[in-house]
Amino acid sequence: MRIALVDDEKIYTDKIADICRGFFGKNCAETEISAFSDGESFLGSLDKRGYDIVFMDIFMNGIDGVSAAKKLRENDAACLLIFLTSCGERMPEAFSCHAFEYIIKPFMPERVESVLKDALALLPKHNYIDIYSERRTVRVPFEKIISVITDAHYLDITLADGTELRSRMTMPQFMERTGGDARFIHINKGIAVNADYIVDFENNCCILENGARLPTRVRDRLKIEQAARDYNFSKIRSVQGSGKR
């Protein structure tokens, strides 16, 4: 869980940081909290990372919170934006930035925890992985990953748009960071594929939508094919259960 705190009053960033650590600690979610004393430095960080939740003070020195939020939305339409304010006079303008909530200062911990509880219910769980490649961190949704192949101490990760990412990471680390998501199936030593992109199995190869033919373990061929079927069956049941068509 990546959280940004943007406020020129350190007392508030410190207080919210403590509340966030306590809340997400109780809810078994790892957090990375970044605090910024002005909107300019926060906006500058967006080139290197994204955030799940942003607490944004409205009245700050330099660029104000509403203006900073509008620039944020040019790059990130998905993060949950929570405004902090000492009065509500700019709230109509603030909510035009698709704010999730607002908190009036001074606040009680219970108010922040209540907002975090609502936010946690909306945030997708384990649906992306942050990959460090070519001196930058790339946030990649699981559904965009086609295959992951070990090469010495690195992983070569192929995405649906044809992008290739190379990251110093082991396969066990990748699996751990994806929370053991069932869509990623080991088909051979050092090779995992996204079951959503499997087209067929043929001649001890797994054929993927991008045309790749990756070797499968011969002795585990039937287990691998069954794992792919089980995943697709569970996905169909999930869609039917949600009422989607």
CORQUI-V676792 format. One record per helix or strand. SS is the DSSP state (H for helix, E for strand). FROM is the first residue (numbers start at 1). LEN is the number of residues. If there is no record, write none. Layout:
# CORQUI-V676792
SS/FROM/LEN, SS/FROM/LEN
This chain:
# CORQUI-V676792
E/2/5, H/10/17, E/32/5, H/39/7, E/53/5, H/65/11, E/80/6, H/91/5, E/101/4, H/109/14, E/128/6, E/136/6, H/142/3, E/145/7, E/154/6, E/164/4, H/171/7, E/184/5, E/191/4, H/195/3, E/198/5, E/205/4, E/213/3, H/218/24
